[in-house]
Amino acid sequence: MSEGEIDRTAASIVAFLRGIGLEVKTRAVAGPTFLPGITVERGVIVFDPVSLQHPGDLLHEAGHLAVKPPLERQSASANLGGDAAE
């Protein structure tokens, strides 16, 4: 996949996430991240279609955001898996 291209599965997942009110952006993600090619910045899921290994990882990160109250979601960044209750 070339930069800027999103495979069909990832595109479907992104459309779903946007449809339920989560913000998703596509751009290069630098450095190591918990899930390759994905990070969260102030409640926005940011992913790199070139380094994304599994489109379903987008759903994983979205799940963390979906259970947060809106004010917490807006400030959520990077590693979201610290709270086992989520």
TIKESE-226468 format. One line per field, with one value per residue (C-alpha): x, y, z; residue in three letters; residue number from 1. Coordinates in nm, 2 decimals, always signed. Each point is the difference from the previous one (the first is absolute). Layout:
<atoms>
px c(X; ...)
py c(Y; ...)
pz c(Z; ...)
residu c(ALA; ...)
num c(NUM; ...)
</atoms>
This chain:
<atoms>
px c(+0.00; +0.14; -0.02; -0.35; -0.17; -0.23; -0.10; -0.37; -0.03; +0.17; -0.22; -0.31; +0.11; +0.09; -0.35; -0.16; +0.21; -0.08; -0.37; -0.01; +0.17; +0.36; +0.26; +0.25; +0.29; +0.24; +0.37; +0.34; +0.05; +0.36; +0.18; -0.11; -0.36; -0.19; -0.18; +0.21; -0.10; -0.26; +0.00; -0.26; +0.04; -0.24; -0.28; +0.07; +0.10; +0.30; +0.12; +0.26; -0.14; +0.35; +0.10; -0.34; +0.04; -0.36; -0.30; -0.19; +0.25; -0.19; -0.30; +0.21; +0.11; -0.35; -0.14; +0.22; -0.13; -0.36; -0.03; +0.15; -0.22; +0.02; +0.22; +0.25; -0.01; +0.11; +0.32; +0.08; +0.34; +0.25; -0.04; -0.36; +0.02; +0.10; -0.35; -0.09; -0.37; -0.02)
py c(+0.00; +0.34; +0.30; +0.15; -0.32; -0.18; -0.36; -0.08; -0.15; +0.29; +0.24; -0.18; +0.02; +0.37; +0.07; -0.19; +0.18; +0.34; -0.10; -0.06; +0.34; -0.09; +0.21; -0.18; +0.15; -0.16; +0.10; -0.13; -0.12; +0.04; -0.21; -0.31; -0.03; -0.27; -0.11; +0.05; +0.30; +0.13; +0.26; +0.22; +0.38; +0.19; -0.25; -0.03; -0.34; +0.06; -0.28; -0.05; -0.22; -0.10; -0.14; -0.12; -0.37; -0.10; +0.22; -0.15; +0.18; +0.32; -0.16; -0.09; +0.36; +0.12; -0.22; +0.17; +0.34; -0.11; -0.08; +0.32; +0.29; +0.28; +0.23; -0.28; -0.11; +0.35; -0.02; -0.36; -0.06; -0.27; -0.32; -0.04; -0.35; +0.10; -0.05; -0.37; +0.09; +0.15)
pz c(+0.00; -0.08; +0.23; +0.02; -0.11; +0.24; -0.06; -0.02; +0.34; +0.17; -0.20; +0.11; +0.36; -0.02; -0.15; +0.29; +0.26; -0.15; -0.01; +0.37; +0.07; +0.04; -0.18; -0.22; -0.19; -0.25; -0.01; +0.08; +0.35; +0.12; +0.26; +0.18; +0.11; +0.20; -0.32; -0.32; -0.20; +0.25; +0.26; +0.18; +0.03; +0.21; -0.06; -0.38; -0.14; -0.23; -0.22; -0.28; -0.27; -0.10; +0.34; +0.12; +0.04; +0.08; -0.08; +0.30; +0.22; -0.08; +0.18; +0.30; +0.05; -0.07; +0.27; +0.26; -0.12; -0.02; +0.37; +0.12; +0.10; -0.27; +0.21; +0.07; -0.37; -0.11; +0.20; -0.06; -0.17; -0.08; +0.21; +0.09; +0.16; +0.35; +0.16; +0.01; +0.06; -0.34)
residu c(MET; SER; GLU; GLY; GLU; ILE; ASP; ARG; THR; ALA; ALA; SER; ILE; VAL; ALA; PHE; LEU; ARG; GLY; ILE; GLY; LEU; GLU; VAL; LYS; THR; ARG; ALA; VAL; ALA; GLY; PRO; THR; PHE; LEU; PRO; GLY; ILE; THR; VAL; GLU; ARG; GLY; VAL; ILE; VAL; PHE; ASP; PRO; VAL; SER; LEU; GLN; HIS; PRO; GLY; ASP; LEU; LEU; HIS; GLU; ALA; GLY; HIS; LEU; ALA; VAL; LYS; PRO; PRO; LEU; GLU; ARG; GLN; SER; ALA; SER; ALA; ASN; LEU; GLY; GLY; ASP; ALA; ALA; GLU)
num c(1; 2; 3; 4; 5; 6; 7; 8; 9; 10; 11; 12; 13; 14; 15; 16; 17; 18; 19; 20; 21; 22; 23; 24; 25; 26; 27; 28; 29; 30; 31; 32; 33; 34; 35; 36; 37; 38; 39; 40; 41; 42; 43; 44; 45; 46; 47; 48; 49; 50; 51; 52; 53; 54; 55; 56; 57; 58; 59; 60; 61; 62; 63; 64; 65; 66; 67; 68; 69; 70; 71; 72; 73; 74; 75; 76; 77; 78; 79; 80; 81; 82; 83; 84; 85; 86)
</atoms>
